[in-house]
Amino acid sequence: MTKRYLLLAAVLALPGAGPAIAADTATAAAPEGSTRSLYMSLIRQARTDGRARAAIAYLDDFDRQHPDDREAQLLRVNCLLDLDQVAAARTALARIPVSDRNGQVQAMRGHVLAAEGKWPQAAAQYAAALQASPADPFIGNALGYAQLRAGHSAQAIETLRGARDLAPDDAVVRNNLILALTVTGRVGEAEGLLARVPDVKEKARLRQQVASEAARLAAAGSGAMPQGS
């Protein structure tokens, strides 16, 4: 699931301090008004570092002061998905009212559905999320891949082209577009995108990866999880 979050290194770098000590020290030192932003920075940094369990520990502490914070709720779902705890992610997601149509919330609903392998439903949620946040290329990337998995390859290519227009330098969007083009037999267009990868070794690795994913999609009638989804 999508992993594009962020930081605050100074507190995390305290020598000899475990996660709970670092969080408590940071909170004690911060003015009241900055406590929330400091905690959120700690949580994002832990997740970025691949320490989803530490991020959840911070979230448990944070929730005592801010039990209905929407950003924290979304981060918790993401962390649980990072740990492949899909049922727990679904339970955590249920804390957010179904009436909430915010783009990031609807995208998170799509992430959980994708983790459950419910690709048509995931695509519908991502489409609603993109309607709410039309300039977000990463929602477009997730929608394009879900459309591909749901068997709507022409729509997937168009969606991924739109995401690439919004984020022309993003490798994840590019790679999923190359995959969609390959799966649909538009090999020349896929090769045209591959030709723009400057590093020869990276290009060879990506070509092999795309071929493997395309074969898996063909064999399964769908395929594996999207890169960087």
Secondary structure, DSSP 8 states (H G I E B T S, - for coil): --------HHHHT-TT--HHHHHHHHHHHS-GGGHHHHHHHHHHHHHHTT-HHHHHHHHHHHHHH-TT-HHHHHHHHHHHHHTT-HHHHHHHHTTS-TT---HHHHHHHHHHHHHTT-HHHHHHHHHHHHHHSTT-HHHHHHHHHHHHHTT-HHHHHHHHHHHHHH-TT-HHHHHHHHHHHHHTT-HHHHHHHHTT---HHHHHHHHHHHHHHHHHHHHHSS-S--TT-
